[in-house]
Amino acid sequence: MKIIDIITSEKPSLSFEVFPPKTDAVYDSVKEATEEIAKLSPSFMSVTYGAGGGTSEYTLKIARNIKDEYSVASLAHLTCISSTKDTVRQMIEKFKSASIENVMALRGDIPAERLGDDRSGWDYRYATDLIADIRQYAPELCIGGACYPEVHPESKNQRDDILHLKDKVDAGCDFLTTQMFFDNDIFYNFLFKIREAGITVPVVAGIMPITNANQIDRAIKLSGSFMPIKFKKLVDRYGDDPLAMKQAGIAYATSQIIDLYANGINAVHVYSMNKPDVAKAIQDNLSRIIKR
């Protein structure tokens, strides 16, 4: 099933993100964790992809297993930074052969060893280039793209960021998923601004449950997310107690999701980090709201 059909339904959707293993040694344990989340029958599941294709085959295997064995729609990530057009085309063909209908097209993080490279000769420098190629190679695929309610870290300002986002959508993006945010008002303001700019595709709200204090620095580094005072107080109060912090983090994420649904945002994607217990707790908290 295509993601665009799921997220444009009147029924609230709740989806989860998982990541593939980096090596064969941990493949079975990661596969088991993703299967436990799939057993929850979420609206769909996305499977991440290493920069430069480092985990590409694992992404494909996990996405196909979720779809074939658990009948859960899968969204396979595809990053393009430092990849060639041939490599991307081959991966798209593999997705198609596995009957994967949905692709999340991302630039990806530039590998540390290539940060100083001259990128002018690279086949792909931006996600927009990848989206255009996927649309050309495989027009039947449903394509997702990323967006940043608090501005992409490499953008000069939000205006420029939204202009680049418009280019991404015009290249063939069917829907967008936000980077994590912890203040819903930031998301609502962002949504208003992109609609004013003529971006009309559906936007899926990305929520990250912070279940231990050590996640916070990484979350800020990845997204530059603003931490509201009420969230900081939560961490200050419960950060030293792992079980309490986990419970509080799940409750905070749940409250964000309820507020989003109440304000007409029906599509929510949870960055569940291969944690079936966290995914289940959030879904249980919303069981009557999402009618599961």
C-alpha positions as CSV (number, residue, x, y, z in Angstrom):
1,M,0.0,0.0,0.0
2,K,1.2,3.5,-0.8
3,I,2.0,5.8,2.1
4,I,0.1,8.7,0.5
5,D,-3.1,6.7,0.7
6,I,-2.6,5.9,4.3
7,I,-1.8,9.4,5.5
8,T,-4.6,11.1,3.5
9,S,-7.2,8.9,5.1
10,E,-9.6,10.5,7.7
11,K,-8.4,7.9,10.2
12,P,-5.4,9.0,12.4
13,S,-2.2,7.1,11.4
14,L,0.6,6.1,13.7
15,S,3.8,4.8,12.2
16,F,7.2,3.8,13.5
17,E,10.8,4.1,12.3
18,V,13.3,1.3,12.7
19,F,17.0,1.0,11.6
20,P,18.8,-2.0,10.1
21,P,21.8,-3.6,11.6
22,K,25.3,-2.5,10.6
23,T,26.7,-6.1,10.5
24,D,25.6,-9.7,10.2
25,A,26.5,-10.3,13.8
26,V,23.5,-8.3,15.1
27,Y,21.1,-8.9,12.2
28,D,18.9,-11.5,14.1
29,S,18.5,-9.3,17.1
30,V,17.6,-6.2,15.1
31,K,15.2,-8.3,12.9
32,E,13.5,-9.5,16.0
33,A,13.0,-6.0,17.4
34,T,11.6,-4.8,14.1
35,E,9.2,-7.8,14.0
36,E,8.0,-7.0,17.5
37,I,7.1,-3.5,16.3
38,A,5.5,-4.9,13.1
39,K,3.3,-7.1,15.3
40,L,1.6,-4.0,16.6
41,S,0.2,-3.5,13.1
42,P,1.2,0.2,12.8
43,S,0.0,2.2,9.8
44,F,3.4,1.8,8.2
45,M,7.0,1.4,9.2
46,S,10.1,3.1,7.8
47,V,13.5,1.6,7.6
48,T,16.6,3.8,7.5
49,Y,19.6,3.6,5.2
50,G,23.2,4.3,5.9
51,A,25.0,7.2,4.3
52,G,26.6,6.0,1.1
53,G,24.5,2.9,1.2
54,G,26.4,1.3,4.1
55,T,23.4,-0.7,5.2
56,S,21.4,-0.8,1.9
57,E,21.0,-4.6,1.7
58,Y,19.9,-4.8,5.3
59,T,17.4,-2.0,4.6
60,L,15.9,-4.0,1.8
61,K,15.7,-7.2,3.8
62,I,14.1,-5.6,6.8
63,A,11.6,-3.6,4.7
64,R,10.7,-6.7,2.7
65,N,10.3,-8.8,5.8
66,I,7.9,-6.3,7.4
67,K,5.8,-6.1,4.3
68,D,5.7,-9.8,3.3
69,E,5.5,-11.5,6.8
70,Y,3.5,-8.9,8.7
71,S,1.5,-7.1,6.0
72,V,2.7,-3.8,7.2
73,A,3.4,-1.1,4.6
74,S,7.1,-0.4,4.5
75,L,8.9,2.8,3.6
76,A,12.5,2.1,2.6
77,H,14.9,5.0,3.0
78,L,17.4,5.8,0.2
79,T,20.2,8.2,0.7
80,C,22.2,9.6,-2.2
81,I,25.2,11.5,-0.9
82,S,28.4,10.3,-2.5
83,S,26.4,7.7,-4.5
84,T,26.4,7.3,-8.3
85,K,23.4,7.4,-10.5
86,D,24.1,3.8,-11.4
87,T,24.1,2.8,-7.7
88,V,20.8,4.6,-7.1
89,R,19.2,3.1,-10.1
90,Q,20.3,-0.4,-9.1
91,M,18.8,0.1,-5.6
92,I,15.5,1.4,-7.0
93,E,15.3,-1.8,-9.2
94,K,15.9,-3.9,-6.1
95,F,13.1,-2.1,-4.3
96,K,10.8,-2.6,-7.2
97,S,11.7,-6.3,-7.4
98,A,10.8,-6.7,-3.8
99,S,7.4,-4.9,-4.5
100,I,8.3,-2.0,-2.2
101,E,6.1,0.8,-3.2
102,N,7.4,3.6,-1.0
103,V,10.8,5.3,-0.9
104,M,12.0,8.0,1.5
105,A,14.5,10.0,-0.6
106,L,17.2,11.7,1.5
107,R,20.5,13.3,0.9
108,G,22.1,11.6,3.9
109,D,24.9,12.7,6.2
110,I,28.3,13.3,4.4
111,P,30.8,10.7,5.7
112,A,33.4,12.4,7.9
113,E,36.3,11.3,5.6
114,R,34.6,13.2,2.7
115,L,33.6,16.4,4.4
116,G,36.4,18.3,2.7
117,D,35.9,16.8,-0.8
118,D,35.0,18.9,-3.8
119,R,31.4,18.0,-4.4
120,S,31.0,19.7,-7.8
121,G,31.5,16.4,-9.6
122,W,29.2,14.3,-7.4
123,D,26.2,12.8,-9.1
124,Y,24.0,13.9,-6.2
125,R,24.5,16.8,-3.9
126,Y,20.9,17.3,-2.8
127,A,17.8,15.2,-2.1
128,T,16.0,17.2,-4.8
129,D,18.3,15.6,-7.4
130,L,17.5,12.1,-6.0
131,I,13.8,12.7,-6.0
132,A,13.9,13.9,-9.6
133,D,15.7,10.7,-10.6
134,I,13.4,8.4,-8.7
135,R,10.4,10.1,-10.3
136,Q,12.0,9.6,-13.7
137,Y,13.2,6.0,-13.2
138,A,10.2,4.7,-11.3
139,P,7.2,7.0,-11.6
140,E,5.0,4.4,-9.9
141,L,6.8,4.8,-6.6
142,C,5.4,6.9,-3.7
143,I,8.2,9.3,-2.7
144,G,8.7,10.9,0.7
145,G,11.0,13.7,1.6
146,A,12.3,15.3,4.9
147,C,11.6,18.7,6.2
148,Y,12.8,20.7,9.2
149,P,10.3,22.8,11.2
150,E,13.3,24.5,12.9
151,V,15.3,25.0,9.7
152,H,17.9,22.6,8.2
153,P,21.2,23.0,9.9
154,E,22.9,24.0,6.6
155,S,20.3,26.6,5.6
156,K,21.0,30.4,6.1
157,N,17.4,31.0,7.3
158,Q,13.9,29.6,7.2
159,R,12.9,31.4,4.1
160,D,15.7,29.9,2.0
161,D,15.0,26.5,3.6
162,I,11.4,26.6,2.5
163,L,12.3,27.7,-1.0
164,H,14.6,24.6,-1.2
165,L,11.8,22.5,0.2
166,K,9.5,23.8,-2.5
167,D,12.1,22.6,-5.1
168,K,12.1,19.2,-3.5
169,V,8.3,18.9,-3.7
170,D,8.2,20.2,-7.3
171,A,10.8,17.5,-8.2
172,G,8.2,14.9,-7.4
173,C,7.9,14.4,-3.7
174,D,4.4,13.0,-2.7
175,F,4.6,13.7,1.0
176,L,7.0,15.1,3.7
177,T,8.0,13.9,7.1
178,T,9.4,16.3,9.7
179,Q,12.5,16.0,11.7
180,M,11.8,15.6,15.4
181,F,10.4,18.5,17.4
182,F,9.4,18.9,21.0
183,D,7.2,22.0,20.8
184,N,4.0,21.6,18.7
185,D,3.6,25.3,18.2
186,I,6.9,25.3,16.2
187,F,5.3,22.6,13.9
188,Y,2.0,24.5,13.5
189,N,3.9,27.7,12.6
190,F,6.1,25.8,10.1
191,L,3.0,24.3,8.5
192,F,1.4,27.7,8.1
193,K,4.5,29.1,6.4
194,I,5.0,26.2,3.9
195,R,1.3,26.4,2.9
196,E,1.7,30.1,2.3
197,A,4.7,29.2,0.1
198,G,2.6,26.9,-2.1
199,I,3.7,23.6,-0.6
200,T,0.5,21.6,-0.4
201,V,1.6,17.9,-0.1
202,P,0.7,16.1,3.2
203,V,3.1,16.5,6.1
204,V,3.7,13.7,8.6
205,A,4.7,15.0,12.1
206,G,7.9,13.3,13.4
207,I,7.9,12.6,17.2
208,M,10.9,11.4,19.1
209,P,10.2,9.9,22.6
210,I,13.1,10.8,24.8
211,T,13.3,7.8,27.2
212,N,16.7,8.5,28.7
213,A,18.6,11.6,29.4
214,N,21.6,10.6,27.2
215,Q,19.4,10.9,24.1
216,I,19.0,14.7,24.5
217,D,22.4,15.8,23.3
218,R,22.2,13.6,20.3
219,A,18.7,14.8,19.5
220,I,19.8,18.4,19.6
221,K,22.9,17.7,17.5
222,L,20.8,15.9,14.9
223,S,18.0,18.4,14.6
224,G,18.9,21.6,16.5
225,S,15.6,21.1,18.2
226,F,14.3,23.7,20.7
227,M,13.7,22.2,24.1
228,P,10.7,23.8,25.8
229,I,11.0,24.7,29.5
230,K,8.4,22.1,30.5
231,F,10.5,19.4,28.8
232,K,13.7,20.6,30.4
233,K,12.0,20.5,33.8
234,L,10.9,16.9,33.1
235,V,14.5,15.9,32.3
236,D,15.8,17.8,35.4
237,R,13.3,16.0,37.6
238,Y,13.5,12.4,36.2
239,G,16.8,12.3,34.2
240,D,18.7,10.5,37.0
241,D,16.0,7.8,37.4
242,P,16.0,5.6,34.2
243,L,12.6,4.0,34.8
244,A,10.9,7.3,35.7
245,M,12.6,9.1,32.7
246,K,11.3,6.4,30.4
247,Q,7.8,6.7,31.7
248,A,7.9,10.5,31.6
249,G,9.4,10.6,28.0
250,I,6.7,8.3,26.7
251,A,4.0,10.4,28.4
252,Y,5.4,13.6,26.9
253,A,5.5,12.1,23.4
254,T,2.0,10.8,23.9
255,S,0.8,14.3,24.9
256,Q,2.4,15.8,21.8
257,I,0.6,13.2,19.6
258,I,-2.8,13.8,21.2
259,D,-2.4,17.5,20.7
260,L,-1.5,17.0,17.0
261,Y,-4.5,14.7,16.4
262,A,-6.8,17.2,18.2
263,N,-5.6,19.9,15.9
264,G,-6.3,18.0,12.7
265,I,-2.8,16.5,12.1
266,N,-3.8,12.9,11.4
267,A,-0.4,11.5,10.4
268,V,2.2,11.0,13.1
269,H,5.5,9.1,12.7
270,V,7.4,8.0,15.8
271,Y,11.2,7.6,15.8
272,S,11.0,4.5,17.9
273,M,14.7,3.5,17.7
274,N,14.0,-0.3,17.5
275,K,12.4,-0.2,20.9
276,P,9.2,-2.4,20.7
277,D,8.3,-1.6,24.4
278,V,8.3,2.2,23.7
279,A,6.3,1.8,20.5
280,K,3.8,-0.4,22.3
281,A,3.4,1.9,25.2
282,I,2.7,4.9,22.9
283,Q,0.2,2.9,20.9
284,D,-1.5,1.6,24.0
285,N,-1.8,5.2,25.3
286,L,-3.6,6.1,22.1
287,S,-5.6,3.0,21.6
288,R,-9.1,4.6,21.7
289,I,-8.0,7.6,19.8
290,I,-6.6,5.6,16.9
291,K,-9.3,2.9,17.4
292,R,-6.8,0.0,17.9
